[in-house]
Amino acid sequence: MLKLSFTLLFVVVFFGTLRYFTSAFFPENQPPIKHASLNQSHTLGTKRQDTLHWPDGLKITRFAGPDLTPSPACIATAPTGEVYVGVDMIGSLGKTPGKGKIMRLVDSDNDGKIDKHTEFAEVDDPRGILVMGDQVFVMHTVFSKETGKAIGMNLEVFTDKDHDGIADGPPKPLIEHISNAHMLAERGTDHATNGIRMGIDGWIYIAVGDFGFHDAIDRSGKKLTMLGGGIVRVRPDGTEMEIYTHGTRNIYDVAIDPYMNVFTRDNTNDGGGWNIRFSHHIQSGEYGYPVLFQHFTDEILPALVDLGGGSGTGSLFMDEPTWPEKYNHVPMTADWGRSELYINRLKPDGASFQQKEEEFIQLPQITDLDVDGSGRLYLSAWDGAGYSGDAAKGYVVRAVPTNWTYKSFPDLKAASAGDLANLLKSASAVARLSASQELLTRPVEETGKLSLQIANDASLPLYARVAGLYTYAQATRENGIPALVQLSKDNNLKEFALRALADRKPGIQNVPIEPFLASLKNPSERVQAAAIVGLGRLGRIAAAQPLLTTPVPATFVAPNKNEEGPHAKPNAAIIPAHLAVRALVSMNAVNDCVNAIGTANSTLALWALRYIYDTKAVDGLIKAYSRVKDDKTKKQILVTLSRLYKKEADYDASWWWGTRPDSHGPIYKGVTWDGSPRIEQFLKAQWTKSSPTGKQFFANLNARHQMGITAFGGEEKGTATKEVKIDLAKITNKKGQIGKSSIEDVMLMIAKIKGDPLKGKALFARQGCIACHSLTRGEKLKGPFMGQIGSIMTRQQIAESVLKPNASISQGFATVVISAKGNKNYMGFITEESAQKIVMRDITGNVFTVKASDVISRKELKTSMMPTGLANALSYEEFASLITFLSQQKN
């Protein structure tokens, strides 16, 4: 989880080495030692609030320190208050097993102090924990006992039936190989598979980083492959594994509200700053990273906002009655890079939301959070533990409202079914979920009767009725279909009844299609979305024609050539059409889509056909071209055929696109297929008959869709630019005050001397910084982007990164050595990489392009491209000026 590995990366680093593991963002007049004391002190008093930003109305105290929970990567609480902490002494880039564990912490008298602790289980690289009854679900990396190398990631479940705080023997695997084993062994648990959380629908939702996975296998034997990141879900028994959404970069966790809205805090490499994006995930949605989110934004569900540089980690939807209203009923998302827990205020917008972010709790490199049934919020902090963990760093804090009093959580095992049903009505999301899961262990007839009564009770709050509905659906399965159909007639429950009816594939053939078709015209956009997704899951071709009537809004517009589209701007209007396209593709509605070309439904049909790699689709498009008379439609047919010329190569997990992948799109590793020769023949025939203007249209298609048809031209060629040449030896070997001082003395100086930013700007050029760093978004990206460094790091942190470049090498800017055919060798950091080429830049600014097919070997070094000592010749005042200039870069 640690986004450390986790999306580790985040931040735009300095000089090629940004220290990921920065300390808390203290005001500049606060010495960093105050941050270090959080790892040592036993209480966090009012003075701490003067140093870290904490909201009014909360009491935050230290719960566990590095003696028990060093390098805490993830955290989960039982509803009864036991805290499970995933200790990860391997970290995101470490590769040595045997350094991870799950610690169980108990506050028996509820005074905020640990009374008992046990080592619950040994696991490597824990990334997600979920506690449900006497079961503890854990997502973690698995190492080979023979080789000591990582071989995959598993979702496993431990049991503790005797409640002694120690797992009863080995775990039971639920999903195996749900990450890229090759990259785990090569890089570590970085961009891997992370947090897990259960929704009231009973599914476990899994945050998958963009390592993706190949042939993950669940307990039923079902296999699944996913190129890139997204959300996968599975039943608690390890069956029915499926992809929920796709197209994110490196999400670390999910937040799920009482109505099954799912939210994530993701980051991307757009703009060179690994900007954070807050997203609302709608089932079957495509979010586009990395091949669609910049230049094909008409085809994706965009994020709700781009929040600038950072590194998202743990997430939670807070829905507990013991919390003040102003901090309740909101998703809370942690940002490790910004050392902050945020609240994302939501405003309904069609089938989705708009959001407004607020700073909430500041904590140095916060990793995760969870709340128990009494309303105690626990948060874990990495606090400078480094790439591979630190036995002296990291802790857990507890946060409760100032007027909070402990209320014991009931013993669910001892509770009657009636008592559990009453808990489904609770204002506590923790209580509702826990009661629902316990009810499912009771006799089906009793559970079904009680939960259905709650779902039908119009006097209850909607969250209670929804909890009753989903509990009923899980308990009764196919036998509950008639009652769910009846519930779908209730306008307040329609959306949730439709979701529950199509929620699980086993037995779905018994679900009637009529409630879904009728709901396509419902005035509620949320109901429409649920109906469309449901029809896609039912998979009946009879739904194709009704789906094709879904309006395509005016916001369905492709970005202009070489322009970045609005990938992080709410676009609620596009949601129904987007979901309809995903449904049509899933049911392979070739004939219906082809027949719709040239009709009022042509736009949606052609949109769907972009993803249907079927020779019948190709033949149908070609025939339609001669049939239709409208020039605009004919042009769109050519666009669709061009798009179909290549498809994404089958993913075998032998590779990964890296931290800065080619985002040109619309595919990453394109290959031709059975329909390609027919497409090429037809397009060439039309090209031959075209005017010069028409030929330019084909050239543009060739470039945009990366077809590689030489006759068309249009392949983009890089423009040569004059690069700055720097004599680093002359800079490094001179000795000034900085070169003669200890880093501690330099840090003290930085706190006292402000410096002149104008002088700093001149030094940025003189000291060679411009060879590898750009300051404005209009410049070509070289090394780590410095244009927003001041919004991410303090002056002290920037200074330390310059003085100690090898302390933490920025992800994406490590030194890489490549041997290529022709006895050629290259050393530098990679600025661009695609399936066809690798572009590198060395420390003096020279740029090299290497064909991917020419690469013989590739090795990533453990040293930074930035040499130590570049600032040695500077005086204190000069160095302070340089750091001040950089700290003001907040683009």
C-alpha positions, 0 to 999 in steps of 0.5 A: 500500500504504501503508496510508497510502493504504492504509487510511490511516487508521487511527487515531483522530485527534485533534481532527480532525486526527490526525497519521497519520504519527506517529513511533515510539511511544517511551517518554515520557521519550525525545525524538523526535529519537532516532526521526528518527535512524533516517533518518540512521544507518547502523547500529542498535546496542544503544542503538536496542533501548532505544528501540524494542522488538525481540525477543531473538535477532535482529540488526537493521541499517539496509539502505537510507536515504532517499537510495535508498528514500524513502517506501517503500510496499512491498517484495519480495525475490527468493529469491536476495536481491535487494531490490525497494523500491516508492518512492512519492513521491506517497503516499496522497493525492497526485495528481501522477504521475512520482514513483514507482519500483522500486529494486533493491538488491543485497548482493553479498557478503552482509555486510548492506550494499548494494553495487549498486543500480539503478532497476528501473522507473518506476511511480506509486504502487507498492502491491505487488511479487512477484518470481518468477524473472526476472519482477517483478509490480507493482500500481500506479496508472496515470495518463493521459499527456494529463490527468495524472490517475489512470485506474486501477490495473494488475497488470503484470509486468516482465521482466529476462532479462539480469539487469542490474537494469533492466526489459527495456522496458515491462511487460505488463498482466495485469489493468487497471482493478482499482480505482475510477478516479473515486476514484483521481483524486479522492482519490488511491491511498487505499483502493485495491488493494494487496499481492500474494502468490503461494500454493503453488497458483500463484495471485497473491492481491491485497488489494483495498481498499474502493474496489472496482473496475468492469470490471477486465479480465484477459488473457483478456478476462474482466471483473469488478466488485466493490463493496467490498473483499476478495481477488481472485486471478489466474493468473501469466499474467493469466487466470482472474481471480476473487473469492476472498473479499469484505467487508473494508474496506482490507486492504493485504496477505495472508499465506499459509501452506504449506496455503493458509490466507490471513490479513489485518490489516484495519480497520473504522470500528466504534466510530469508532476504525478498529479492527484486525481479524485475519481468516482468509480461507476461499474464497467467504466473506463478511466483511460490511463495511460492511453486514453486519458490525455488525447482520447478523453471523449471515450473515458469517464473523467476524474472529478478533479486534478488536485496537483502533485501528491501520492494518494494512499488510504481511503475511507467513507466516514459514516458514523453517528459519533462523529460531528456532522461537519466531518461525517458522511464524507469520503476521506482520502490520505495523501502520503506525498502531502502528509495530509488526510483530506475530506472530499465534499460531494455534491450530486451531479447526475449519475455522479458528483462534483467535489470540493477538497478540504484539508483535514488532518496532517500526518507525516506520510500518512498511509492508511486509516480505518474506524471501529464500531465505537467511532474511533478513527485510527491512522497510520503514518510512515513518517520518513521510514524510507524505501525499505522500511525503518525500525525507528520510524512510523506510528499509529494515532487515534482520533476521536471527537472531543465529546466522544465516549466509548460505547461497546460494540455488541457480540454479534455471534451471541446476538439473535437474528432479530438483534442483527436485523435491528443493527441493519437500521443503525446510523453506523456503517460499521454496524450495518456491514458487520450485522449484514455479514453475520446475518448471512451465517444464519438460516436463510429463511429467517435472514431473508424474512427480516432483511426484506421487511427492512427493505420494504419499510418506507419509514426507515432511512434509505441507508437502512433500506439499502442495507436490508435489500443487499442483505436479502439479495445475498441471502436468497440469491436466485430465490429472491429475484421476484421480491427484488423485482417488486422492490424495483418498482419503489422509486426510492429503491429502484437503483439498488434493486436493479444493481442487486438483480444483476449483481452476480453472474451465477443465476443471472439467466433467471433475472427478467430483462423488463425492469431494466428496459423500463428504467432506461427512460427513468428521470433519474440519471442514477437509475438509468446508469444502474439499468444500463450496467445491468443490461450489460451484465445480463448480456442479452442481445435483445437489449442492444436496440434500446441501448443504442437509443441512449443519447450522446451528449455534446460533450462527446468531443475528441481533443484537437491534435496534440491537445490534452483533453479534460480528463479531470473535469466532471462530465456527468452528461457522458455517463449514460452513453459511456456505459451503454457503449461498454454494455454493447461491447460486452455483449458483442452487439456487432449486427445491431451496431452495424445496422444503426450506422446512418440512423439517429443512433449512428454516433453511439454505434460507431463509438461502440464499434471502435472496440469490437474486434470482429471481422463481421464488424469490419465487413459491416463498416465497409458495406455501410461506407458505400451505403450511407450518403452523409459525408460526416458519417462516412468520415466517422466510418473511416475513423472507426476502421482506422481505430480497429486496424490495430488492437492491444497485444495480449498481456503476458505480464513480462513487461510494464510500461514504467512510470512515464509511459507513452500516453499517445494512445489509443493503444499501448502495444498495438498488433494487427489481427485477422481484420487488419488486412481487409481494413488496410486494403479498404483504407488504401483504396479510399486514400488513392481516390482522395484529394490532397486534403483527403490524403492529409485526413488519412495521414492524421488518422495514421498518426493519431491511431498509430497505424503504421501504414507507411503510404499514408504518412503522418508519423510524427517526428521529434523536433531537434532542440538545442540542449544545454551543455554543462561541465559538471566537473568544474561545478562539483570540484570547487569548494565553498561554504556548502562543500565545507559544512555538515548537512546539519549546519546547512539545515540550520543556515537554511532556517535563518537565511532567506536568500534572494530568489532572483539570484537563485534563478540565475544559479539554477542555470549556472549550476546546471539544473536546467540541463535536466529540469524544466520550470514551466509546463510549456517546456519539454519535460526533461528530468523531474519537473520543478515547476511545482516543487514548492507546493510539495516540499519545504525549503529544508526538504528541497535542500536535503534532496540537493545535498543528498541525491542518493538518499531517495532516487525519484521514481522514473528518474533512476539511472538506467544503463542500456546495451543495444545492438551495434555494440552501443551503450547508453546511460541516463534516465528515461524520458519517454518509453513506448512499445517501439522506442526508448528516449533517454537523457544523460546528465549533460542534457544529451538525448538518445533514442533507442529502438526497443527491438535493439535493446539487449540488456537494461539495468537500473542502478541504485545511484542518482543521475545527479552527482553529489556536490553540485552545490559545494561551491556555493556560499550559504547565501547563494545556496539559500537563494537557490532553495528559496527560488525553487520553493517559490515554484508552485505552478 
